[in-house]
Amino acid sequence: MISVAMFNNKGGVGKTTLTYHLAHMLQRLGHRVLAVDLDPQSNLTAAFLDEESLGLLWDEPATPAWGGPHQARLWTQTEQTSGTVVTAIQPIMDGIGDIRAITPVAINQDLWLIPGDLDLSRFEDNLSAAWPRGYTGSDLAALRVTTAFHRIIREAADEVDAEIILIDVGPNLGAINRAALLAADAVLMPLAADLFSLRGLKNLGPALREWRSVWQNTVLPKIPQAIAAPSGTMEPLGYVIMQPTMRLDRPVHAYRRWLERIPRVFSASVLNHPQFDIGTKYEIATLRNYQSLMPLAHDARKPMFDLRSADGALGSTQTLVQRCFQDFRLLSEELLRRLKEVPST
């Protein structure tokens, strides 16, 4: 199996949308996929599950509007062993034990989800305190905290025999994201063609290098074999440019100057090669603005490329649906090709 984190220090670039659609397309291409929501905002979970299922999963009190097949479906699929990532780390946060095994929620055949939870933000302090305490390798409690996400993901992936793990994380460089990214073999970076995304890359690259160096050189060699630990590879796969306004299949002039700067910033900040001309080598795809497809997909609770006329995708909108399918298929195939070059753990 191999794990990929979707990450950019800049929010609002379509990271969760990318994760959601890649998960569905990779499954469509014949792969067993586990999606993991490690963003405390839990937007990926909300994309996969309806409100009734979320209420049951998060143990919210029932309301008169609830009831019906969705609650029963959630529990039937998971045999009442489902939970969120917070369910899994609750014993650590309570100081009474190690991680608790949870069964991923089955979305459909060969696609599963480890749901997120807004309470995940409470784990930030645990992770911040554990990071420096793990330097010596003798503080086993600290090492269990730092490796918790990795072990939760691996146990769930082993249970469903997942081939590809997609990890959605929030747009910051805090302790939660450090632990989440350490659990990733590779990192895919969604970008918008604007100043803010470039600034995000400039912060992201040095942070990844520092975390990788500290983990691999200082912490990992001292971790006892009894604790399953990630390799901390975090290999930069490349970037996906999200939703520029298109005209005649080309970005309009307002975006062009930012598009031209992305390779230089990526090479200098992420790859640490300021003098290298990488061209478009790390540009995996450019995804257009699919206009009205997103709200239709949200209402239909399905990927944009699965929309049908019954969902409101009528006339010329169906042409856009077909183009969306082709775009995500090509992106997924290129992602799979690049993942073959990344050592899996």
C-alpha positions in Angstrom: 0.0 0.0 0.0 1.0 3.6 -0.5 -0.2 6.8 1.2 -0.6 10.3 -0.3 -1.3 13.5 1.6 -3.1 16.4 -0.1 -1.5 19.5 1.4 -1.1 23.2 0.8 -0.5 25.8 3.5 -3.0 28.0 1.7 -6.6 27.2 2.3 -9.5 27.3 -0.2 -7.6 25.8 -3.2 -9.9 22.8 -3.6 -7.8 20.3 -1.6 -10.8 18.4 -0.3 -12.6 18.5 -3.7 -9.5 17.0 -5.2 -9.2 14.2 -2.5 -12.9 13.3 -2.9 -12.8 13.0 -6.7 -9.5 11.2 -6.8 -10.8 8.6 -4.3 -13.8 7.9 -6.5 -11.8 7.9 -9.7 -9.0 5.6 -8.4 -11.7 3.2 -7.2 -13.3 3.4 -10.6 -10.0 2.4 -12.1 -9.9 -0.8 -10.1 -8.0 0.2 -7.0 -8.9 -0.4 -3.3 -8.9 3.1 -1.8 -9.0 4.4 1.8 -9.7 8.1 2.3 -8.6 9.6 5.6 -9.9 12.9 7.0 -7.3 14.4 9.3 -8.6 18.0 8.8 -10.4 19.1 12.0 -12.9 20.9 9.8 -14.0 17.5 8.5 -15.1 18.7 5.1 -14.1 15.4 3.4 -16.3 13.5 5.8 -19.2 15.8 5.0 -18.7 15.2 1.3 -18.9 11.5 1.7 -21.6 11.2 4.3 -25.0 12.8 4.6 -26.2 14.8 7.7 -28.1 11.9 9.3 -25.1 9.6 9.1 -22.8 12.3 10.4 -25.1 12.9 13.4 -25.0 9.3 14.3 -21.3 9.0 13.8 -20.6 12.0 15.9 -23.1 10.9 18.5 -25.3 13.9 18.3 -28.7 13.8 19.8 -31.4 12.7 17.4 -33.9 15.2 16.1 -37.4 14.7 14.6 -35.9 15.2 11.1 -33.6 12.1 11.6 -34.3 8.5 11.2 -34.8 6.3 8.2 -32.4 4.3 6.2 -29.2 6.3 6.5 -28.5 5.6 10.2 -29.2 1.9 9.7 -27.0 1.8 6.6 -24.0 3.3 8.4 -24.2 0.8 11.2 -24.9 -2.2 9.0 -21.9 -1.4 6.8 -19.5 -1.2 9.8 -21.1 -3.8 12.1 -21.3 -1.1 14.8 -17.6 -0.8 15.1 -17.4 2.5 13.2 -16.0 5.7 14.7 -14.0 8.8 13.8 -10.3 9.4 14.1 -11.1 10.9 17.5 -12.7 7.7 18.5 -9.4 6.0 17.7 -7.2 8.5 19.7 -9.6 9.1 22.6 -7.7 6.7 25.0 -4.5 8.7 24.3 -6.2 12.0 24.9 -7.8 10.7 28.1 -4.4 9.4 29.3 -5.7 5.8 29.8 -4.2 3.9 26.9 -3.1 3.6 23.3 -5.1 3.9 20.1 -8.4 2.1 19.7 -9.1 0.2 16.5 -11.9 1.4 14.3 -13.4 0.0 11.2 -13.5 2.4 8.2 -16.9 3.4 6.8 -17.6 1.6 3.5 -18.6 4.2 1.0 -19.1 1.7 -1.9 -17.2 -1.3 -3.2 -13.5 -0.9 -2.7 -13.8 2.7 -1.2 -13.6 3.4 2.5 -13.4 6.4 4.8 -11.8 7.1 8.2 -14.1 9.9 9.2 -12.8 13.2 10.6 -14.1 15.0 13.7 -14.2 18.6 14.8 -12.8 17.4 18.2 -9.6 16.4 16.5 -8.3 20.0 17.2 -8.1 19.0 20.9 -5.2 16.6 20.0 -3.0 19.5 18.9 -1.6 20.0 22.4 -0.8 16.3 22.9 1.1 16.3 19.7 3.0 19.5 20.3 4.1 18.3 23.7 5.1 14.8 22.5 7.3 16.0 19.6 10.4 17.2 21.6 9.9 14.4 24.2 10.3 11.8 21.4 13.9 12.9 20.5 15.6 10.5 22.9 13.5 7.5 21.9 13.0 6.6 25.6 9.7 8.3 26.1 7.4 5.6 24.7 4.2 7.5 25.6 5.4 10.5 23.5 6.3 8.2 20.6 2.8 6.5 20.7 1.3 10.0 20.4 3.4 11.1 17.5 2.9 7.8 15.6 -0.9 7.5 16.4 -2.1 8.7 13.0 0.3 6.4 11.2 -0.8 3.4 13.2 -4.5 4.1 12.9 -4.3 4.4 9.2 -2.2 1.3 8.8 -4.5 -0.9 10.9 -7.5 0.4 9.0 -5.8 -0.1 5.6 -4.8 -3.6 6.6 -8.3 -4.5 7.6 -9.8 -3.5 4.2 -6.7 -4.4 2.2 -6.4 -0.9 0.8 -3.9 -0.3 -2.0 -3.9 3.5 -2.0 -4.5 5.8 1.0 -5.5 9.4 0.4 -5.0 11.7 3.4 -6.8 15.1 3.6 -5.2 17.6 6.0 -5.9 21.2 7.0 -4.2 24.3 5.6 -1.6 25.0 8.4 1.8 23.9 9.6 0.7 22.8 13.1 1.4 19.7 15.1 -1.7 17.8 13.7 -0.5 18.3 10.2 3.1 17.4 11.1 2.0 14.0 12.4 -0.4 13.5 9.5 2.2 14.2 6.9 4.8 12.0 8.6 2.3 9.2 7.9 2.4 9.9 4.2 4.7 8.3 1.7 4.1 11.2 -0.7 2.6 14.7 -0.8 0.5 16.1 -3.6 0.0 19.9 -3.6 -3.1 21.5 -5.0 -2.5 25.1 -6.0 -4.4 28.1 -7.2 -2.6 30.4 -9.7 -2.3 33.3 -7.3 0.1 35.0 -4.9 -1.3 33.2 -1.8 -0.6 29.7 -3.1 3.0 30.7 -4.0 3.4 32.1 -0.5 2.1 28.8 0.8 4.7 26.8 -1.1 7.5 29.0 0.3 6.4 28.1 3.8 5.5 24.4 3.1 8.8 23.4 1.5 11.1 24.3 4.4 8.7 22.8 6.9 8.6 19.5 5.1 12.4 19.3 4.9 12.7 20.1 8.6 10.2 17.6 9.8 11.7 14.9 7.5 15.2 15.6 8.7 14.3 15.6 12.4 12.2 12.5 12.1 14.6 10.4 10.0 17.9 11.5 11.6 16.9 12.1 15.2 13.8 10.2 16.2 13.2 7.2 13.9 16.6 5.5 14.6 15.8 5.4 18.3 12.2 4.1 18.1 11.8 0.6 19.5 10.6 -2.0 17.1 7.5 -2.6 19.2 6.1 0.7 18.0 5.1 0.8 14.4 6.6 4.1 13.0 6.3 5.9 9.7 9.4 6.4 7.5 8.6 10.1 7.2 9.4 10.1 3.4 6.9 12.7 2.4 8.1 12.6 -1.2 6.9 15.7 -3.1 5.0 14.2 -6.1 4.2 17.6 -7.7 1.3 20.0 -7.9 -2.2 20.2 -9.4 -3.4 23.7 -10.5 -7.0 24.0 -9.4 -9.8 25.9 -11.1 -8.3 28.7 -13.1 -10.8 30.5 -15.2 -10.4 29.1 -18.7 -10.8 30.7 -22.1 -10.2 28.6 -25.2 -8.6 26.0 -23.0 -6.0 28.4 -21.7 -5.8 30.4 -18.5 -6.7 34.0 -18.9 -4.1 36.6 -18.7 -4.7 37.4 -15.1 -3.4 33.9 -14.1 -0.6 33.6 -16.6 2.1 35.5 -14.6 1.4 33.3 -11.5 1.5 30.1 -13.6 4.8 31.0 -14.9 6.3 31.5 -11.4 5.0 28.3 -9.9 7.9 26.0 -11.3 10.6 28.3 -10.0 9.0 28.6 -6.5 8.3 24.8 -6.4 11.9 24.0 -7.3 13.5 26.5 -4.8 11.1 26.0 -1.9 9.9 22.5 -2.1 12.8 20.7 -3.9 15.5 23.0 -2.4 17.0 23.4 -5.9 16.8 27.2 -6.5 19.0 27.0 -9.6 17.2 24.1 -11.3 14.9 24.8 -14.2 12.2 22.1 -13.8 9.8 23.4 -16.4 6.5 21.6 -16.1 8.0 18.3 -14.8 6.1 18.5 -11.5 2.9 19.9 -12.9 0.7 16.9 -12.8 -2.5 18.5 -14.1 -4.4 21.7 -14.5 -8.1 21.3 -13.6 -10.6 23.8 -15.0 -13.4 25.5 -13.3 -16.3 23.2 -13.7 -18.8 26.0 -13.2 -22.2 24.7 -12.2 -21.2 21.0 -11.6 -20.0 21.5 -8.0 -23.4 22.6 -6.6 -25.2 19.9 -8.6 -22.7 17.3 -7.3 -23.2 18.5 -3.7 -27.0 18.2 -4.0 -26.8 14.8 -5.6 -24.1 13.6 -3.2 -21.9 12.2 -5.9 -18.7 13.2 -7.9 -19.1 15.8 -10.6 -18.2 13.3 -13.3 -21.1 11.0 -12.2 -23.8 13.6 -12.7 -26.7 12.6 -14.9 -29.7 14.4 -16.4 -31.8 13.4 -13.5 -29.4 15.3 -11.3 -29.9 18.5 -13.3 -26.9 18.1 -15.7 -28.8 18.9 -18.8 -27.8 19.9 -22.4 -24.3 21.4 -22.6 -23.7 20.6 -18.9 -23.4 16.9 -19.9 -20.4 17.8 -22.1 -18.7 19.4 -19.1 -19.5 16.3 -17.1 -17.7 14.1 -19.7 -14.8 16.5 -19.8 -14.6 16.4 -16.0 -14.5 12.6 -16.2 -11.6 12.6 -18.7 -9.7 15.2 -16.7 -9.8 13.2 -13.5 -9.1 10.0 -15.2 -6.0 11.4 -16.8 -5.0 13.0 -13.5 -5.5 9.7 -11.6 -3.5 7.7 -14.2 -0.6 10.2 -14.0 -0.7 10.0 -10.2 -0.6 6.2 -10.3 2.4 6.4 -12.7 4.3 8.7 -10.3 3.4 6.6 -7.3 5.3 3.7 -8.8 8.5 5.6 -8.3 7.8 6.3 -4.6 8.9 3.6 -2.0 5.9 2.4 -0.1 5.8 1.5 3.6 
